Amino acid sequence: AAATRCKAALCALTPPRPAGPRGSMEVVLEKIPQNGQIGPMQVVHWAVRVGKPAASVCYEFECQGVQMGPKTTCDHGYEITRQSLGVTDRTHAEIREWSLGFGRRHDYNVTGSDFGGRNCQDFAWELCTFLGVGTDQLPWRQARQVEAAAGGAFLAAGAVAVGCALCSALLGRHGDRDGQGAPADGRRRQRKVCCC
């Protein structure tokens, strides 16, 4: 009798999980390779699939805007990789409403939010937050990878430029210390310095 009372009290504290469309649904990130590369990386489209495989919906954002359906619109025949991200209690109606709102608020830009627009990877990132599965498991967005690689290249180029400027300045001063000074016509003698 005591066990029955404890079980009844526990049930009273725990609201019943809704059945049907409001129950937990699996959330999966689909990574769909595309025709094209960014440096050494193949371009990869992201889509978020929600629900059981037979009744799941693929949510994605591409140049035609938000897309929803049983399959991705960006399948070019490459192997699609899937990564489970957890479960959501959001309904397809709620996800659809959120997705359409995202499409109204943002224009598609292949370079993504890191370069002033939104792309499929930004959409997936924000949708995962809305679904409550978090973003810790998501891979780096390609725009971030490109930005990091470009940033490294810009830093290296900047270091070379600074090094060249310092080298030129030191060589210029060295000429003055050698007593070469200005030529008789009053112009400063210039020494060509190549740093590459």
C-alpha positions in Angstrom: 0.0 0.0 0.0 2.9 2.4 0.8 4.5 1.6 -2.5 1.3 2.4 -4.3 1.0 5.7 -2.5 4.6 6.6 -3.3 4.0 5.7 -7.0 0.8 7.8 -7.0 2.6 10.7 -5.4 5.5 10.4 -8.0 3.0 10.3 -10.8 1.3 13.5 -9.5 4.6 15.3 -9.5 5.6 14.1 -13.0 3.3 15.4 -15.7 2.5 12.7 -18.2 4.4 12.9 -21.5 2.1 13.7 -24.3 1.6 10.9 -26.8 1.4 11.3 -30.5 2.8 14.4 -32.3 3.9 16.1 -29.0 6.2 13.2 -27.9 9.9 13.2 -28.1 11.4 13.0 -31.6 14.9 12.2 -32.6 17.0 15.1 -34.0 19.7 14.2 -36.6 22.2 16.4 -38.4 22.6 15.3 -42.1 25.8 16.4 -43.8 25.3 16.3 -47.5 28.4 16.7 -49.7 28.1 19.1 -52.6 29.8 19.6 -56.0 32.5 22.1 -55.1 35.4 22.8 -52.8 36.6 25.6 -50.6 40.4 25.1 -50.8 41.0 21.5 -49.7 37.5 21.1 -48.2 34.5 19.7 -50.0 31.5 21.9 -49.6 29.0 20.3 -47.2 25.3 21.2 -46.9 23.7 20.7 -43.5 20.1 19.7 -42.9 18.3 18.8 -39.7 16.0 15.7 -39.7 13.4 15.4 -37.0 11.3 12.4 -36.2 11.3 8.7 -36.7 12.9 7.6 -40.0 9.6 6.6 -41.7 7.8 9.8 -40.6 10.7 12.3 -40.3 10.9 15.7 -41.8 14.1 17.2 -43.3 14.4 21.0 -42.4 17.0 23.0 -44.4 17.9 26.4 -45.6 19.3 26.9 -49.1 19.3 29.5 -52.0 15.6 28.9 -52.5 14.9 29.6 -48.8 13.6 27.3 -46.1 12.8 23.8 -47.4 10.8 21.0 -45.5 10.1 17.5 -46.7 11.0 13.9 -46.6 14.3 14.3 -48.4 17.0 17.0 -48.7 16.8 19.2 -51.8 20.6 19.2 -52.1 21.4 15.5 -52.7 23.9 15.1 -55.5 24.5 11.4 -55.1 27.4 11.6 -52.5 27.2 9.6 -49.3 25.2 11.5 -46.7 26.5 11.2 -43.2 24.2 11.4 -40.2 24.9 12.5 -36.6 22.4 12.0 -33.9 22.0 15.1 -31.8 19.4 14.1 -29.2 15.6 14.4 -28.9 13.2 17.3 -28.9 9.7 17.8 -27.5 8.9 20.4 -30.2 6.2 19.5 -32.7 6.5 19.6 -36.4 4.0 22.5 -36.4 6.2 24.5 -34.0 9.4 23.6 -36.0 7.7 24.6 -39.3 6.6 28.0 -37.8 10.1 28.7 -36.4 11.7 27.7 -39.8 9.4 29.9 -41.8 10.1 32.8 -39.5 13.8 32.2 -39.9 13.3 32.3 -43.7 11.4 35.6 -43.4 14.0 37.2 -41.2 17.1 36.1 -43.1 18.2 36.1 -46.7 20.3 33.2 -47.9 24.0 33.9 -48.4 26.4 31.0 -49.1 29.1 32.6 -46.9 27.0 32.5 -43.8 26.7 34.7 -40.7 30.5 35.0 -40.3 30.5 37.0 -43.5 27.2 38.9 -43.3 24.5 36.5 -44.3 22.9 33.2 -43.3 23.5 29.8 -44.8 22.4 26.2 -44.2 24.9 25.7 -41.4 23.7 28.8 -39.6 20.1 27.6 -40.0 21.0 24.2 -38.5 22.9 25.8 -35.6 20.0 28.1 -34.7 17.4 25.4 -35.2 19.2 23.0 -32.9 19.1 25.7 -30.2 15.4 26.1 -30.8 14.9 22.3 -30.6 16.8 22.2 -27.3 19.5 19.8 -28.4 22.2 22.3 -28.1 25.1 23.0 -30.5 28.1 21.4 -28.6 27.9 18.3 -30.9 27.8 20.2 -34.1 31.0 20.3 -36.2 32.7 23.6 -37.1 30.8 25.6 -39.7 32.8 25.7 -42.9 32.6 29.5 -43.0 34.4 29.4 -39.6 37.0 27.0 -40.9 37.6 29.2 -44.0 37.7 32.3 -41.7 40.3 30.5 -39.5 42.4 29.4 -42.5 42.1 32.9 -44.1 42.9 34.5 -40.8 46.0 32.4 -40.5 47.0 33.3 -44.1 46.3 37.0 -43.4 48.3 36.9 -40.2 51.2 35.2 -42.1 51.0 37.8 -44.9 50.8 40.6 -42.3 53.9 39.2 -40.6 55.8 39.1 -43.9 54.7 42.6 -44.7 55.7 43.9 -41.3 59.0 42.0 -41.6 59.6 43.5 -45.1 58.8 47.0 -43.8 61.2 46.6 -40.9 63.9 45.1 -43.2 63.5 48.0 -45.6 63.6 50.6 -42.8 66.8 49.0 -41.4 68.5 48.8 -44.7 67.5 52.4 -45.5 69.1 53.6 -42.2 72.1 51.4 -42.8 72.8 53.3 -46.1 72.7 56.6 -44.2 75.2 55.3 -41.6 77.5 54.3 -44.4 77.9 57.9 -45.3 76.1 57.5 -48.6 73.7 60.3 -47.7 71.8 62.3 -50.3 73.2 62.7 -53.8 74.4 66.1 -55.0 71.1 66.9 -56.7 69.3 66.9 -53.3 67.3 63.7 -54.0 67.5 60.8 -51.6 69.1 57.7 -53.0 66.7 54.7 -53.0 67.8 51.2 -52.6 65.5 48.5 -54.0 64.7 45.8 -51.4 62.9 42.5 -52.3 61.5 40.5 -49.5 59.8 37.7 -51.3 
